[in-house]
């Protein structure tokens, strides 16, 4: 293996999770191979404006305004369909050139994908003989999808055994699939006890804590969920992370005025690992990265408003694993959370479920395994 290998981590900004996974892997590869030149590239960032709006903006528009259509699209692209597939590939290939030029310029020794779009670009280049380096792909949900299968790919890393089995149904050999978990950033693997985490966050140490996450886009009935949490019967404090949505943060702040319950409304934060470890419960949509971070912190989830498709499947996995409950109607959130906080044995069982499926070392495992490909190539 080269003393200073070039490792190019490719992703696409259709939601924050793919970028977060890429950053976690960059840290892991840098730690595992200190001399490596590790770069993260969002292929949509170098794409033309039309394609970027179509791809990322179209995804966000469906999530916000037509989630049922998002679920239909997810299922439709998870099946064979030659005409539909040709149309999709034709549209994508209109924007392949910027990524092609950059990858050939960088001449990486290893390519790591956290989104299927760049994996498809790289696979096409390799089939055409324009690129000669191994690539690996890291999936970012608890079940997998047909579009992750892009050949040739030396390794696929999945979150679960179920995800692995599904890839084999599309012809991927078992020997090339590693059940690793979803990579999380280093802060989520640095354990704090609850009291220390709450002290760092500046909230009461001896009060049960519920953390409401608004997600990267603030999609869904966030204000209603927050209002319902304020009515829960159990004693407890509520923290809500509004992210970069300043308008939402102000609205939630107004809702919190006048309540006797301890409440914190937080905007964007780079201390999410501390807020998660300060919580007894996390109320959130079940995005793959958010769920993996919560699991790494040992905190059960209350699943709300999953997007049809990948998030609905993530929700199913959590419920089957005994690591979460699901609240279908926002009007019942306060009641369900209050009941759960008042039932210590049920909360303990959920924590056991979390511990059984958490994989906080996923990034390190992926980096160690993928680097073996470079060793094999050099021998």
Buried (B, 14 or more C-beta within 10 A) or exposed (E): BBEEBBBBBBBBBBBBBBBBBBBBBBBBBBBBBEEBBBBBBBBBEBBEEEBBBBBBEEBBEBBEEEBEEBBBBBEEBBEEEEEEBEEBEEEBEEBBEBBBEBBEEBEBBBBBBBBBBBBBBBBBBBEEEEBEBBBBBBBBBBBBBBBBBBEEBBBBBBBBEBBBBBBBEBEBEEEBBBBBBBBBBBBBBEEBEBEBBBBBBEBEEEEBBBBBBBBBBBBBBBBBBBBBBBBBEBEBBBBBBBBEBEEBBEBBBEBBEEEEBBBBBBBEEEBBBBBBBBBBBBBBBBBBBBBBBBBBBBBBBBBBBBBBBBBBBBBBBBBEBBBBBBBEEBBEBBBBBBBBBBEEEBBEBBBEBBEEBBBBBBBBBBBBBBBEBBEEBEE
